[in-house]
Amino acid sequence: MTQQPTGAVARVPYWLPNALTILRLVLVPVFLGLLFAHPQDFGWRLGATLAFGVAILTDFFDGRLARRYNLISDFGKIWDPIADKALTGAAFISLSILGELPSWVTIVILVREWGITWMRVVMLKYEVMAAAAGGKLKTLLQAFALLMFLPYPMPPLFDLLPFWFVLSWLVMGAAFVLTVVTGAMYVRDAWRLRAAAIKAKSEQP
């Protein structure tokens, strides 16, 4: 249910944040098509990177609009993180298929991502769990890491920038650690919410 703004008229359509979330989902197959059309061609890889970047920007704008104009909805709370997982999950799996990212990194990240998403769906019977600040930072770091990995193979000019390889792995490592840590935090919060809901229910006359 969308929360309508109070005291002022929203200057954006109430459905726009959710439309951006849906657009992000639509861009997933576009991104994959560009990436696997010619995975060793820099032009196609750059196109896939741009599609991924546009999709990530929709995540920034839909959340910003929803918060600024008080257009937060249950649809957005549930489907926004699912759209994030679909996009970043597709990118992680693709990089592992192409042999550019170890499979164990992708497996750990995806188990955390989809496990937490499933847990949030289960928690709906107690309370809707909105994305936490740490989760948003994790998504941002993942996005930067993927944007740095996706353009390979780069043209000869980029061979002059050896620090790019090291930096991309440092960002990926930070994203990996934060992914695991925030996953543990979500489990802790869910346990507390469940316990509080059960206690409140048991105290009802």
C-alpha positions as CSV (number, residue, x, y, z in Angstrom):
1,M,0.0,0.0,0.0
2,T,1.5,3.3,-1.1
3,Q,1.9,6.0,1.6
4,Q,0.6,9.3,0.1
5,P,2.4,12.5,1.1
6,T,0.8,14.7,3.7
7,G,0.9,18.4,3.8
8,A,2.1,18.7,0.2
9,V,1.2,17.4,-3.2
10,A,3.8,15.0,-4.7
11,R,5.5,16.4,-7.8
12,V,6.1,13.0,-9.3
13,P,3.6,10.3,-10.2
14,Y,3.0,7.9,-7.3
15,W,3.7,5.0,-9.5
16,L,7.1,6.2,-10.8
17,P,9.3,4.5,-8.2
18,N,7.7,1.1,-8.8
19,A,7.9,1.7,-12.6
20,L,11.7,2.1,-12.2
21,T,11.9,-1.1,-10.2
22,I,10.1,-2.9,-13.0
23,L,12.4,-1.3,-15.6
24,R,15.4,-2.7,-13.7
25,L,13.9,-6.2,-14.0
26,V,13.3,-5.7,-17.7
27,L,16.9,-4.6,-18.2
28,V,18.3,-7.9,-16.8
29,P,17.7,-9.9,-20.0
30,V,19.0,-6.9,-22.1
31,F,22.2,-6.9,-20.1
32,L,22.7,-10.6,-20.5
33,G,22.0,-10.5,-24.2
34,L,24.7,-7.9,-24.7
35,L,27.2,-9.6,-22.4
36,F,27.0,-13.1,-24.0
37,A,26.5,-12.0,-27.7
38,H,30.3,-11.5,-28.0
39,P,31.9,-11.8,-24.6
40,Q,35.4,-11.2,-25.9
41,D,34.6,-8.1,-27.8
42,F,35.1,-4.8,-25.9
43,G,32.3,-3.0,-27.7
44,W,29.7,-5.6,-26.7
45,R,31.1,-5.7,-23.2
46,L,30.9,-2.0,-22.9
47,G,27.3,-2.1,-24.1
48,A,26.5,-4.7,-21.4
49,T,28.3,-2.5,-18.8
50,L,26.2,0.5,-19.8
51,A,23.0,-1.5,-19.6
52,F,24.0,-2.7,-16.1
53,G,24.9,0.8,-15.1
54,V,21.5,2.2,-16.2
55,A,19.7,-0.5,-14.4
56,I,21.7,0.3,-11.2
57,L,20.8,3.9,-11.6
58,T,17.1,3.0,-11.5
59,D,17.8,1.6,-8.0
60,F,19.2,4.9,-6.9
61,F,16.4,7.0,-8.3
62,D,13.4,4.8,-7.3
63,G,14.6,4.8,-3.7
64,R,15.4,8.5,-3.7
65,L,12.0,9.4,-5.2
66,A,10.1,7.1,-2.8
67,R,11.7,8.6,0.3
68,R,11.7,12.3,-0.8
69,Y,8.0,12.3,-1.9
70,N,6.8,9.8,0.7
71,L,5.9,7.2,-2.0
72,I,7.2,4.2,-0.1
73,S,5.0,1.2,-0.8
74,D,4.9,-2.5,0.2
75,F,5.4,-3.3,-3.5
76,G,8.7,-1.3,-3.4
77,K,9.8,-2.8,-0.1
78,I,9.5,-6.3,-1.5
79,W,10.2,-6.0,-5.3
80,D,13.0,-3.4,-5.0
81,P,15.5,-5.8,-3.3
82,I,14.3,-8.7,-5.6
83,A,15.1,-6.5,-8.7
84,D,18.5,-5.8,-7.1
85,K,19.2,-9.5,-6.6
86,A,18.1,-10.4,-10.1
87,L,20.4,-7.8,-11.7
88,T,23.5,-8.4,-9.5
89,G,22.9,-12.1,-9.4
90,A,22.9,-12.3,-13.2
91,A,26.1,-10.3,-13.3
92,F,27.9,-12.5,-10.7
93,I,26.8,-15.7,-12.3
94,S,27.8,-14.5,-15.8
95,L,31.3,-13.5,-14.6
96,S,31.8,-16.9,-13.1
97,I,30.5,-18.6,-16.3
98,L,33.0,-16.5,-18.2
99,G,35.8,-17.6,-15.8
100,E,36.4,-14.1,-14.6
101,L,35.2,-14.5,-11.0
102,P,35.7,-17.6,-8.8
103,S,32.6,-19.6,-8.5
104,W,32.8,-19.8,-4.7
105,V,32.5,-16.0,-4.5
106,T,29.4,-16.1,-6.5
107,I,27.9,-19.0,-4.6
108,V,28.5,-17.4,-1.2
109,I,27.0,-14.1,-2.4
110,L,24.0,-15.7,-4.0
111,V,23.2,-17.9,-1.0
112,R,23.3,-14.8,1.2
113,E,21.2,-12.6,-1.2
114,W,18.4,-15.1,-2.0
115,G,18.4,-16.5,1.5
116,I,17.8,-13.1,3.0
117,T,15.2,-12.3,0.4
118,W,13.4,-15.6,1.2
119,M,13.7,-14.8,4.9
120,R,12.1,-11.3,4.4
121,V,9.2,-12.9,2.6
122,V,8.7,-15.3,5.4
123,M,8.9,-12.4,7.9
124,L,5.9,-10.7,6.2
125,K,3.6,-12.5,8.6
126,Y,5.3,-10.6,11.4
127,E,6.4,-7.4,9.8
128,V,7.7,-6.0,6.5
129,M,11.5,-5.7,6.7
130,A,12.7,-2.6,4.7
131,A,16.2,-2.6,3.3
132,A,18.7,-1.4,6.0
133,A,21.4,1.2,5.4
134,G,24.1,-1.5,5.5
135,G,22.2,-3.5,2.9
136,K,22.1,-0.4,0.6
137,L,25.9,0.2,1.1
138,K,26.5,-3.5,0.3
139,T,24.5,-3.1,-3.0
140,L,26.4,0.0,-3.9
141,L,29.8,-1.8,-3.3
142,Q,28.6,-4.8,-5.3
143,A,27.6,-2.4,-8.1
144,F,30.9,-0.7,-8.2
145,A,32.8,-4.0,-8.2
146,L,30.7,-5.4,-11.0
147,L,31.0,-2.2,-13.1
148,M,34.8,-2.6,-12.7
149,F,34.8,-6.2,-13.7
150,L,32.3,-6.1,-16.6
151,P,34.3,-4.1,-19.3
152,Y,37.0,-6.8,-19.7
153,P,38.6,-7.6,-22.0
154,M,39.8,-4.0,-22.3
155,P,41.6,-2.5,-25.3
156,P,45.4,-2.1,-25.1
157,L,45.1,1.4,-23.7
158,F,43.8,0.0,-20.4
159,D,46.9,-2.2,-20.1
160,L,48.6,1.0,-19.0
161,L,46.5,1.1,-15.9
162,P,47.6,-2.0,-13.9
163,F,46.1,-0.5,-10.8
164,W,42.6,-1.1,-12.2
165,F,42.9,-4.9,-11.7
166,V,44.1,-4.5,-8.1
167,L,41.5,-1.9,-7.3
168,S,38.6,-3.9,-8.8
169,W,39.6,-6.9,-6.6
170,L,39.8,-4.7,-3.5
171,V,36.3,-3.3,-4.1
172,M,35.0,-6.8,-4.8
173,G,36.6,-8.1,-1.6
174,A,35.0,-5.2,0.4
175,A,31.6,-6.0,-1.2
176,F,32.0,-9.7,-0.4
177,V,32.8,-9.0,3.3
178,L,30.0,-6.5,3.7
179,T,27.6,-9.0,2.0
180,V,28.3,-11.6,4.6
181,V,28.2,-9.2,7.5
182,T,24.9,-7.6,6.6
183,G,23.4,-11.0,6.0
184,A,24.2,-11.9,9.6
185,M,22.7,-8.6,10.7
186,Y,19.5,-9.3,8.8
187,V,19.2,-12.7,10.4
188,R,19.7,-11.2,13.9
189,D,17.1,-8.5,13.2
190,A,14.6,-11.0,11.9
191,W,15.0,-13.2,15.0
192,R,14.4,-10.2,17.2
193,L,11.3,-9.1,15.3
194,R,9.9,-12.6,15.3
195,A,10.5,-12.9,19.1
196,A,8.9,-9.5,19.7
197,A,5.9,-10.4,17.6
198,I,5.3,-13.7,19.3
199,K,5.7,-12.1,22.7
200,A,3.2,-9.4,21.8
201,K,0.7,-11.9,20.5
202,S,1.0,-14.1,23.7
203,E,0.3,-11.0,25.8
204,Q,-2.9,-10.1,24.0
205,P,-6.1,-10.8,26.1
